[in-house]
Amino acid sequence: TGRDLPLPVAVWVFSIAGYGALVGILFSVRRRHFPAASTPAIAAALLAIGTGSMLLTLLRRSHIWELSLAAGFCFFTVSLLCLLRALNSRRATAWAAAGGLALGLAVASRPTYLLCCVLFALPLLFRKREPAAAGAYGWRALLAAGAICAAIGLALAGYNYARFGDPLEFGITYQLSGTGELTNRHFSLSYVGFNFQMYFFSALRWVATFPFLTDPTLPTRPAGQAGHEYTFGLFRNLPFAWFGFIALAGLLGWRARREKDAQLPQVIGLIAASAVLNTVVPLFFFGSCVRYMVDFAPSFMLLAACGLMA
């Protein structure tokens, strides 16, 4: 183009690509497990994973903080798509390697995704294959994914050491954020209750002027908690999210037809685990923010889409 592209362009590119990966997962799950799902149900699911994933909160102000969130969301969603393909493809090692690359880039964008490495390890090890070759295929795929992901992690640690003198320092203590980053207690168990209520069950309040909704009433904040920024409860304000519990409850019924659709519980479990693991770090953080919901809301909406199709 002859010039540097503006930062907001990257936010839009990552958001759109990540949404495309979500759509890919949705249609892959539908094709393999819910072929009878109706067109209106699929349309509703597409709308929900687009709007309920909180991506629009990144696009309304695409700046410094939003870039890492959009990139992390994009690469993690691609890694989940690659993992699902690895579980069903004869080219499991190639798909696992691509997934490991995407997961490594997700961690490089947002280190909180490191918790999701377990999502790759266990499914690949227990991947269903011919009995005699199952273990070999699983280890080969896992080593391919792990080697690439680890290489990116080592490069990131080397970068942190070169820049900050500490491989585990990601720059948070050097922020010029308006608060004392050296004295802030960034992570604490005492923040979990407040953040959980804000992220999942706080209710927006009706007002008489446009846009007719305003911030929820805040619960008592724990000491050291820095507050919230436009956060509202996922389950309280976006009822579509409750379909996810139908998907989880359906696991009991799917066990009865395990021979017919043996892999569906694993797929639902992977999506549910990604939602839970990506919620952990935001719950312990000293501030709640609507843009942080991009870490976990897409997985919750994808799980709800599976519940609707079920």
Salt bridges, closest charged atoms under 4 A:
GLU66 OE2 - ARG61 NH2 2.87
GLU66 OE2 - ARG291 NH1 3.91
GLU130 OE1 - ARG129 NE 3.01
GLU181 OE1 - HIS186 NE2 2.52
GLU229 OE2 - ARG291 NH1 3.67
ASP261 OD1 - HIS33 ND1 2.85
ASP295 OD1 - ARG110 NE 2.96
